[in-house]
Amino acid sequence: MKKSPSLLVSALLFTSLAPLALADVGLGAKPLDGAEVIIDGSREMLDAKWIYWEGPGFKSAMPIKWKIVDDPVDKGTVVMTDDPVAAGGKYGSADIVTKKAYRDFRLHIEFLVMKPRGNSGVYLQNRFEIQVLDGDKGPHGMAAVINEAANPHPEAYNGVGKWNAYDITFRAARFADGKMVEKPLVSIFLNGQKIHTNVRINQVHGGPNSGLDGGNAGGKGLTDVPGGLKLQCEGHDVRYRHAWIKELDLEKADTDFKE
């Protein structure tokens, strides 16, 4: 049977909208099948799945000094970035990283900045920072792929004292005969709104204190080694909850995800 023009237009419209509508993203997004929960607000999970990253700027000591505190908005408990050695913005001195390392993955994590200019960061593979910084909209600001791509939709950020959600699909760099042949790729939703699609990441920014390979050739000397998910402590009160990660194997150089 021949479709009417109106039905055809409706079908095309639905198809064009479907990827965003079907994306299980935003606050409260449930873990995908096969995903691993890495933050549930408990001390038990924090100690079981995380450790300090002992980079060149490390100043703290196990056990992890970050706190488990009441959720300031909803019921339950959350993780608070609180280690006194990081006061004054000393990144790398008390950052925590998952004990497990990852290559390609889909990540969901929720964060809340308690005060204006609060600063932290979500590091993919303990290399590439997705910024958490209130009050900055540039390439070093909130939801930027740090120093690579600014967030083109700053209005997607909910602001101080409110929960926000990152949904991220990351594809690691690819190597052949010891040389990088494909750069890392990332796509990101912030609070259910797509803000980055297949951003190519050129290097690690911030020097050796920032993460793996930060001291290699000025951050451009990426190595073919998986890394953990890292959360940054800079002496600011930033809180995290509801984090889960699913390992992927992205053969195609594409991170534009629909679910």
QUIHU-V515959 format. One line per field, one symbol per residue. ss: DSSP state (a for helix, b for strand, c for the rest). psi: psi as a letter, one per 30 degrees, with the letter a starting at -180 (. if undefined). Layout:
ss: ???
psi: ???
//
This chain:
ss: ccccaaaaaaaaaaaaaaaaaacccccccccccccbbbbcccaaaaaaabbbccccccccccccccbbbbccccccbbbbcccaaacccccccccbbbcccbcbbbbbbbbbbcccccbbbbbbcccbbbbbbcccccccccccbcccbccccaaaccccccbbbbbbbbbccbbbccbbbbcbbbbbbbccbbbbbbbbbcccccccccccccccaaacccccccbccbbccccccbbbbbbbbbbbccccccccccc
psi: kkkleeeeeeeeeeeffeeeefkillkgkkklkflkkfjggkeeeeeefllkjiafgkfakllkflljlkkfealallkkjjjfffkggikffhkkkkfklldklkkkkklkkelkgkkakjjkghejkjkjjkgkgafgakgkjkgejljfifffkflkglklkkkkkkklkklkhgkkfklkkkkkkjhfkkfkjhkkkflkkfafffakgfgjhgffikliklllkkkkjggljkkklhklkkklijekikgjlf.
//
